[in-house]
Amino acid sequence: MGEILQFLLGHLDSCGPLYNEATLFEERQENYERALETCERGLASMPKYAALWFAKLKLLEKMDVSATPAHLLECTRRVVKEAAAHVSKVLYLFPRPVPST
């Protein structure tokens, strides 16, 4: 991880967007295990930050390329269930409008 991100995470450990950026940084470097570790540290600190839950889903899918569709579905269900226990229900009340094509 970049030195600046490491420094910031050491001083701002409750900043969800910072963990998200650090996760994306590791993902761009194709260091998926480290990205997942960073994401999970962020979720431990900020379990209500929905963007990290989406990042975790994406990383698990990238890391388990040999998995069957049924296995991926089960993993997705498990993570979504865990996320639903933490993420505010208010997010569900105001869905983003779907752009018309």
Disulfide bonds with the S-S distance in Angstrom:
none
